[in-house]
Amino acid sequence: MRHQNYAELLMDYAAGTLDEALSLLVCTHLHYSPQARGMVETCEAVGGTLLEKHCECMPMKEGSLEKVLAGLEKRAAACAEEACCPEDPDFPYPQVLCRYIFAQGKKPKWRSVMPGVRYIDIPMRPASSRARLVHMGPHKGLFHRHAAEEYTLVIKGVFRDGDNEF
């Protein structure tokens, strides 16, 4: 799925059509950007209105709504019970990443690429989708080539890719 621009990426997130890795990236971005959260809320509201106005209601089995709502409440309660991210002087983890980074309740194992550059692979479903948390020290960088599409979210600091600065 190729996204032509930022707004389209946020719309696809609101519609629930992104894979897990790209959803995690956008969700992490939303943690830091009130403006993006507002855009997603608007997209969700428009989508809800379109569904209400243009979709035909379908009969459901007795108790279906209650079952879905109970499942959502159970999931919300489980999320609320999850431990917060532990303090890490090397990297302030955004809360939204904690469930992925601390999946087994252990401190993540960073892999070194070169001095000052390390990463954690984040398991995704399907395995064809990949997410990686990369930590680069000051004035460090990576040169790599690949044919696959790549998205980068800068959480802290500045990242340069060719002539572009993020």
Salt bridges, closest charged atoms under 4 A:
ASP12 OD2 - HIS3 NE2 2.71
GLU20 OE2 - ARG125 NH2 3.57
ASP90 OD2 - ARG118 NH2 3.99
ASP121 OD2 - ARG111 NH1 3.59
ASP121 OD1 - ARG132 NE 2.79
GLU149 OE2 - ARG2 NH1 2.89
GLU150 OE2 - HIS144 NE2 3.18
GLU150 OE2 - HIS146 NE2 3.12
GLU165 OE1 - ARG160 NE 2.88
